[in-house]
Amino acid sequence: MPRLSVWFVRASFIHLLLGLFFGALILAQKGISFYPPIWNLFPLHVEFLLTGWLIQLAMGVAFWIIPRFSNGSPHGPVGLVWFSFAFLNAGILTTALQLWFPHALIIGRIAEVCAAILFVIGSWRRVKPQGVL
């Protein structure tokens, strides 16, 4: 597995743990009311699980699976995909600050969209019809 895919998958597991932790706190609050404002963590729970875990895991596996070049570096230039990884995680963490900074949500979403665009641009040349070198 390429190093970049390893980083994507490991980061997705970290976000999975964070999302499960916040979800467990919310579920405990639902069962035993101990601190009602804990429900404010629900957007973080959703952000960490959907974007942090699911999308990041999909991007890591996609980078690993997308066909490789037959000559030269097997994954081609990966600089844009590394930037995609950085933008995605920065966007997730910025979006997580939305409880304290309301404008962080839009900034984080913009970073996440930029990450998706960079991932597509960085992987575009590797997607070819079968039999084309």
ChimeraX commands (.cxc) that place a marker at each C-alpha (Angstrom):
marker #1 position 0.00,0.00,0.00 radius 0.5
marker #1 position 1.45,3.42,-0.91 radius 0.5
marker #1 position 2.54,5.68,1.92 radius 0.5
marker #1 position -0.14,8.26,1.07 radius 0.5
marker #1 position -2.89,5.64,1.30 radius 0.5
marker #1 position -1.53,4.57,4.67 radius 0.5
marker #1 position -1.77,8.16,5.91 radius 0.5
marker #1 position -5.33,8.51,4.61 radius 0.5
marker #1 position -6.44,5.24,6.24 radius 0.5
marker #1 position -4.71,5.89,9.58 radius 0.5
marker #1 position -6.13,9.40,9.77 radius 0.5
marker #1 position -9.58,8.00,8.98 radius 0.5
marker #1 position -9.27,5.57,11.91 radius 0.5
marker #1 position -8.34,8.44,14.23 radius 0.5
marker #1 position -11.44,10.31,13.08 radius 0.5
marker #1 position -13.50,7.14,13.57 radius 0.5
marker #1 position -12.37,6.94,17.19 radius 0.5
marker #1 position -13.15,10.62,17.78 radius 0.5
marker #1 position -16.58,10.28,16.16 radius 0.5
marker #1 position -17.39,7.19,18.21 radius 0.5
marker #1 position -16.26,8.96,21.39 radius 0.5
marker #1 position -18.54,11.94,20.76 radius 0.5
marker #1 position -21.37,9.59,19.78 radius 0.5
marker #1 position -20.92,7.62,23.00 radius 0.5
marker #1 position -21.10,10.83,25.03 radius 0.5
marker #1 position -24.30,11.84,23.25 radius 0.5
marker #1 position -25.81,8.39,23.72 radius 0.5
marker #1 position -24.91,8.39,27.42 radius 0.5
marker #1 position -26.55,11.81,27.77 radius 0.5
marker #1 position -29.69,10.42,26.16 radius 0.5
marker #1 position -29.83,7.53,28.62 radius 0.5
marker #1 position -28.65,9.29,31.80 radius 0.5
marker #1 position -29.08,13.04,31.72 radius 0.5
marker #1 position -25.86,14.40,33.21 radius 0.5
marker #1 position -25.00,17.45,31.05 radius 0.5
marker #1 position -27.63,18.60,28.50 radius 0.5
marker #1 position -25.27,20.86,26.45 radius 0.5
marker #1 position -23.44,17.67,25.37 radius 0.5
marker #1 position -25.94,17.58,22.47 radius 0.5
marker #1 position -23.99,20.48,20.97 radius 0.5
marker #1 position -21.34,17.89,20.08 radius 0.5
marker #1 position -23.63,16.25,17.51 radius 0.5
marker #1 position -22.22,18.25,14.54 radius 0.5
marker #1 position -18.70,17.16,15.55 radius 0.5
marker #1 position -19.87,13.56,15.77 radius 0.5
marker #1 position -21.31,13.73,12.25 radius 0.5
marker #1 position -18.29,15.60,10.82 radius 0.5
marker #1 position -15.75,13.15,12.23 radius 0.5
marker #1 position -17.68,10.09,11.09 radius 0.5
marker #1 position -18.87,11.19,7.65 radius 0.5
marker #1 position -16.03,13.34,6.40 radius 0.5
marker #1 position -13.20,12.27,8.67 radius 0.5
marker #1 position -13.74,8.55,8.58 radius 0.5
marker #1 position -15.89,7.63,5.60 radius 0.5
marker #1 position -14.69,10.06,2.92 radius 0.5
marker #1 position -11.06,9.92,3.99 radius 0.5
marker #1 position -11.07,6.12,4.04 radius 0.5
marker #1 position -12.63,6.10,0.56 radius 0.5
marker #1 position -9.99,8.52,-0.73 radius 0.5
marker #1 position -7.15,6.42,0.72 radius 0.5
marker #1 position -8.47,3.18,-0.76 radius 0.5
marker #1 position -9.22,4.89,-4.08 radius 0.5
marker #1 position -5.65,6.17,-4.33 radius 0.5
marker #1 position -4.40,2.65,-3.65 radius 0.5
marker #1 position -6.74,0.97,-6.15 radius 0.5
marker #1 position -6.79,3.42,-9.08 radius 0.5
marker #1 position -4.68,1.85,-11.85 radius 0.5
marker #1 position -0.98,2.49,-11.78 radius 0.5
marker #1 position 1.28,3.75,-14.52 radius 0.5
marker #1 position 3.22,1.03,-16.32 radius 0.5
marker #1 position 6.44,3.06,-16.54 radius 0.5
marker #1 position 8.06,5.46,-14.11 radius 0.5
marker #1 position 6.58,6.10,-10.70 radius 0.5
marker #1 position 3.59,3.76,-10.30 radius 0.5
marker #1 position 1.33,6.50,-8.92 radius 0.5
marker #1 position 2.66,9.41,-10.95 radius 0.5
marker #1 position 3.12,12.82,-9.33 radius 0.5
marker #1 position 1.40,12.65,-5.93 radius 0.5
marker #1 position 2.01,16.21,-4.74 radius 0.5
marker #1 position -1.58,17.31,-5.38 radius 0.5
marker #1 position -2.95,14.31,-3.53 radius 0.5
marker #1 position -0.72,15.09,-0.53 radius 0.5
marker #1 position -2.15,18.62,-0.57 radius 0.5
marker #1 position -5.59,17.02,-0.75 radius 0.5
marker #1 position -4.82,15.05,2.41 radius 0.5
marker #1 position -3.65,18.21,4.18 radius 0.5
marker #1 position -6.65,20.29,3.05 radius 0.5
marker #1 position -9.11,17.57,4.02 radius 0.5
marker #1 position -7.79,17.20,7.54 radius 0.5
marker #1 position -7.42,20.96,7.99 radius 0.5
marker #1 position -11.00,21.35,6.80 radius 0.5
marker #1 position -12.29,18.73,9.21 radius 0.5
marker #1 position -10.49,20.30,12.16 radius 0.5
marker #1 position -11.58,23.80,11.15 radius 0.5
marker #1 position -15.19,22.63,10.81 radius 0.5
marker #1 position -14.94,21.09,14.28 radius 0.5
marker #1 position -14.34,24.60,15.64 radius 0.5
marker #1 position -17.80,25.71,14.52 radius 0.5
marker #1 position -19.11,25.58,18.10 radius 0.5
marker #1 position -16.80,28.40,19.12 radius 0.5
marker #1 position -16.24,30.20,15.81 radius 0.5
marker #1 position -19.35,30.29,13.58 radius 0.5
marker #1 position -17.39,31.24,10.43 radius 0.5
marker #1 position -15.17,28.18,10.83 radius 0.5
marker #1 position -17.89,26.06,9.23 radius 0.5
marker #1 position -17.72,27.77,5.84 radius 0.5
marker #1 position -13.92,27.94,5.90 radius 0.5
marker #1 position -13.71,24.24,6.74 radius 0.5
marker #1 position -16.16,23.28,4.02 radius 0.5
marker #1 position -14.23,25.29,1.45 radius 0.5
marker #1 position -11.05,23.46,2.47 radius 0.5
marker #1 position -12.83,20.10,2.15 radius 0.5
marker #1 position -14.13,20.94,-1.32 radius 0.5
marker #1 position -10.62,22.06,-2.33 radius 0.5
marker #1 position -9.32,18.73,-1.03 radius 0.5
marker #1 position -11.80,16.81,-3.20 radius 0.5
marker #1 position -10.90,18.87,-6.27 radius 0.5
marker #1 position -7.16,18.38,-5.68 radius 0.5
marker #1 position -7.70,14.63,-5.24 radius 0.5
marker #1 position -9.58,14.38,-8.54 radius 0.5
marker #1 position -7.00,16.47,-10.40 radius 0.5
marker #1 position -4.13,14.48,-8.87 radius 0.5
marker #1 position -5.70,11.14,-9.80 radius 0.5
marker #1 position -7.23,12.07,-13.17 radius 0.5
marker #1 position -4.36,10.95,-15.39 radius 0.5
marker #1 position -4.36,7.47,-13.86 radius 0.5
marker #1 position -7.92,6.68,-14.95 radius 0.5
marker #1 position -7.76,5.22,-18.46 radius 0.5
marker #1 position -9.73,2.76,-20.56 radius 0.5
marker #1 position -8.62,-0.84,-20.33 radius 0.5
marker #1 position -5.72,-1.70,-22.63 radius 0.5
marker #1 position -4.46,1.88,-22.96 radius 0.5
marker #1 position -0.95,2.39,-21.60 radius 0.5
marker link #1:1,2 radius 0.2
marker link #1:2,3 radius 0.2
marker link #1:3,4 radius 0.2
marker link #1:4,5 radius 0.2
marker link #1:5,6 radius 0.2
marker link #1:6,7 radius 0.2
marker link #1:7,8 radius 0.2
marker link #1:8,9 radius 0.2
marker link #1:9,10 radius 0.2
marker link #1:10,11 radius 0.2
marker link #1:11,12 radius 0.2
marker link #1:12,13 radius 0.2
marker link #1:13,14 radius 0.2
marker link #1:14,15 radius 0.2
marker link #1:15,16 radius 0.2
marker link #1:16,17 radius 0.2
marker link #1:17,18 radius 0.2
marker link #1:18,19 radius 0.2
marker link #1:19,20 radius 0.2
marker link #1:20,21 radius 0.2
marker link #1:21,22 radius 0.2
marker link #1:22,23 radius 0.2
marker link #1:23,24 radius 0.2
marker link #1:24,25 radius 0.2
marker link #1:25,26 radius 0.2
marker link #1:26,27 radius 0.2
marker link #1:27,28 radius 0.2
marker link #1:28,29 radius 0.2
marker link #1:29,30 radius 0.2
marker link #1:30,31 radius 0.2
marker link #1:31,32 radius 0.2
marker link #1:32,33 radius 0.2
marker link #1:33,34 radius 0.2
marker link #1:34,35 radius 0.2
marker link #1:35,36 radius 0.2
marker link #1:36,37 radius 0.2
marker link #1:37,38 radius 0.2
marker link #1:38,39 radius 0.2
marker link #1:39,40 radius 0.2
marker link #1:40,41 radius 0.2
marker link #1:41,42 radius 0.2
marker link #1:42,43 radius 0.2
marker link #1:43,44 radius 0.2
marker link #1:44,45 radius 0.2
marker link #1:45,46 radius 0.2
marker link #1:46,47 radius 0.2
marker link #1:47,48 radius 0.2
marker link #1:48,49 radius 0.2
marker link #1:49,50 radius 0.2
marker link #1:50,51 radius 0.2
marker link #1:51,52 radius 0.2
marker link #1:52,53 radius 0.2
marker link #1:53,54 radius 0.2
marker link #1:54,55 radius 0.2
marker link #1:55,56 radius 0.2
marker link #1:56,57 radius 0.2
marker link #1:57,58 radius 0.2
marker link #1:58,59 radius 0.2
marker link #1:59,60 radius 0.2
marker link #1:60,61 radius 0.2
marker link #1:61,62 radius 0.2
marker link #1:62,63 radius 0.2
marker link #1:63,64 radius 0.2
marker link #1:64,65 radius 0.2
marker link #1:65,66 radius 0.2
marker link #1:66,67 radius 0.2
marker link #1:67,68 radius 0.2
marker link #1:68,69 radius 0.2
marker link #1:69,70 radius 0.2
marker link #1:70,71 radius 0.2
marker link #1:71,72 radius 0.2
marker link #1:72,73 radius 0.2
marker link #1:73,74 radius 0.2
marker link #1:74,75 radius 0.2
marker link #1:75,76 radius 0.2
marker link #1:76,77 radius 0.2
marker link #1:77,78 radius 0.2
marker link #1:78,79 radius 0.2
marker link #1:79,80 radius 0.2
marker link #1:80,81 radius 0.2
marker link #1:81,82 radius 0.2
marker link #1:82,83 radius 0.2
marker link #1:83,84 radius 0.2
marker link #1:84,85 radius 0.2
marker link #1:85,86 radius 0.2
marker link #1:86,87 radius 0.2
marker link #1:87,88 radius 0.2
marker link #1:88,89 radius 0.2
marker link #1:89,90 radius 0.2
marker link #1:90,91 radius 0.2
marker link #1:91,92 radius 0.2
marker link #1:92,93 radius 0.2
marker link #1:93,94 radius 0.2
marker link #1:94,95 radius 0.2
marker link #1:95,96 radius 0.2
marker link #1:96,97 radius 0.2
marker link #1:97,98 radius 0.2
marker link #1:98,99 radius 0.2
marker link #1:99,100 radius 0.2
marker link #1:100,101 radius 0.2
marker link #1:101,102 radius 0.2
marker link #1:102,103 radius 0.2
marker link #1:103,104 radius 0.2
marker link #1:104,105 radius 0.2
marker link #1:105,106 radius 0.2
marker link #1:106,107 radius 0.2
marker link #1:107,108 radius 0.2
marker link #1:108,109 radius 0.2
marker link #1:109,110 radius 0.2
marker link #1:110,111 radius 0.2
marker link #1:111,112 radius 0.2
marker link #1:112,113 radius 0.2
marker link #1:113,114 radius 0.2
marker link #1:114,115 radius 0.2
marker link #1:115,116 radius 0.2
marker link #1:116,117 radius 0.2
marker link #1:117,118 radius 0.2
marker link #1:118,119 radius 0.2
marker link #1:119,120 radius 0.2
marker link #1:120,121 radius 0.2
marker link #1:121,122 radius 0.2
marker link #1:122,123 radius 0.2
marker link #1:123,124 radius 0.2
marker link #1:124,125 radius 0.2
marker link #1:125,126 radius 0.2
marker link #1:126,127 radius 0.2
marker link #1:127,128 radius 0.2
marker link #1:128,129 radius 0.2
marker link #1:129,130 radius 0.2
marker link #1:130,131 radius 0.2
marker link #1:131,132 radius 0.2
marker link #1:132,133 radius 0.2
view
